[in-house]
Amino acid sequence: MSWLDTWRAFIGTVPPVQDTQTQGDGMIVLAPRPAQFASALPRNLKRLREAKGWGPTQLAARAKVSASTVRGMETPEYYDKSGKWNSPNPTLTSLLAVAEALEVGIGELVEEREL
């Protein structure tokens, strides 16, 4: 599957934006993406990685990304010591590489799942 096919499959898993805002000049601005995508990623990634019996370093090697990238994806949202909000924000390339290494679609990484 090409990256474009993978991207199209991913876009199909993203629900439409429900909220819009109108600025003073009449321009419509789409609301930010749902927060559940950022919060689901750490749980899903860790669950899928552990199901394969891999540590973060093993997954990183298979996906050809840095171990810190994988660890960053598995870190839930938090406020750091300076009070700055941090949440997983990987690149599309990293998400695709990790999904391919885990042999799942990108939707498996970002969609909220019932356990």
C-alpha positions as CSV (number, residue, x, y, z in Angstrom):
1,M,0.0,0.0,0.0
2,S,1.4,3.4,-0.9
3,W,1.6,6.2,1.6
4,L,-1.1,8.0,-0.3
5,D,-3.5,5.0,0.0
6,T,-2.6,4.8,3.7
7,W,-3.3,8.6,4.1
8,R,-6.7,8.2,2.3
9,A,-7.5,5.2,4.6
10,F,-6.6,7.3,7.7
11,I,-8.6,10.3,6.5
12,G,-11.6,7.9,6.3
13,T,-11.3,7.2,10.0
14,V,-11.4,10.8,11.1
15,P,-14.9,12.0,11.9
16,P,-16.0,15.3,10.4
17,V,-15.4,18.4,12.3
18,Q,-18.5,19.2,14.4
19,D,-17.7,22.7,15.5
20,T,-16.9,25.8,13.5
21,Q,-16.3,29.4,14.6
22,T,-16.9,32.6,12.6
23,Q,-14.3,35.3,13.0
24,G,-15.2,39.0,12.9
25,D,-14.4,39.2,9.2
26,G,-16.8,36.4,8.4
27,M,-14.1,33.8,7.8
28,I,-15.1,30.3,9.1
29,V,-12.4,28.6,11.2
30,L,-12.6,24.9,11.8
31,A,-12.4,23.8,15.4
32,P,-9.2,21.9,16.5
33,R,-9.1,18.2,16.0
34,P,-10.7,16.2,18.8
35,A,-8.5,15.7,21.8
36,Q,-9.3,12.0,22.0
37,F,-7.0,11.3,19.1
38,A,-4.0,12.6,21.1
39,S,-5.2,10.8,24.3
40,A,-5.9,7.5,22.5
41,L,-2.5,7.3,20.8
42,P,-0.4,6.5,23.9
43,R,-2.8,3.7,25.1
44,N,-3.3,2.1,21.7
45,L,0.4,2.2,20.9
46,K,1.5,0.7,24.1
47,R,-1.2,-2.0,23.9
48,L,-0.3,-3.0,20.4
49,R,3.5,-2.9,21.1
50,E,3.1,-5.0,24.2
51,A,0.9,-7.5,22.3
52,K,3.9,-8.1,20.0
53,G,6.2,-8.5,23.0
54,W,8.4,-5.6,22.0
55,G,9.9,-2.8,24.1
56,P,9.9,0.8,22.8
57,T,13.5,0.4,21.5
58,Q,12.5,-2.8,19.5
59,L,9.5,-1.0,17.9
60,A,11.7,2.0,17.1
61,A,14.3,-0.2,15.3
62,R,11.6,-2.0,13.3
63,A,9.9,1.3,12.4
64,K,13.2,3.0,11.7
65,V,12.4,5.9,14.0
66,S,14.1,7.0,17.2
67,A,13.3,5.4,20.5
68,S,12.5,8.9,21.8
69,T,9.9,9.2,19.1
70,V,8.2,6.0,20.2
71,R,8.4,7.0,23.9
72,G,7.0,10.4,23.0
73,M,4.0,8.8,21.3
74,E,3.4,6.7,24.4
75,T,3.5,9.6,26.8
76,P,0.0,10.8,27.7
77,E,-0.9,14.5,27.8
78,Y,0.6,16.3,30.7
79,Y,1.8,19.7,32.0
80,D,5.6,19.9,32.2
81,K,7.5,21.7,35.0
82,S,7.2,25.0,33.3
83,G,3.4,24.7,33.0
84,K,3.5,24.1,29.3
85,W,0.9,21.6,27.9
86,N,2.5,18.6,26.2
87,S,0.7,15.9,24.2
88,P,1.8,13.4,21.6
89,N,2.3,15.2,18.4
90,P,4.2,12.8,16.0
91,T,4.6,13.5,12.3
92,L,2.5,11.6,9.8
93,T,5.7,9.9,8.6
94,S,6.4,8.6,12.1
95,L,2.8,7.4,12.6
96,L,2.8,5.6,9.3
97,A,6.2,4.0,10.0
98,V,5.1,2.8,13.5
99,A,1.7,1.5,12.1
100,E,3.5,-0.4,9.4
101,A,5.9,-2.0,11.8
102,L,3.0,-3.0,14.0
103,E,1.1,-4.3,10.9
104,V,-1.9,-2.2,11.7
105,G,-3.7,0.7,10.0
106,I,-3.0,4.2,11.3
107,G,-6.6,4.3,12.6
108,E,-5.7,1.5,15.1
109,L,-3.2,4.0,16.6
110,V,-5.4,7.1,16.9
111,E,-9.0,5.9,17.4
112,E,-10.6,5.6,20.8
113,R,-11.2,1.9,21.5
114,E,-13.7,0.2,23.9
115,L,-11.8,-2.2,26.1
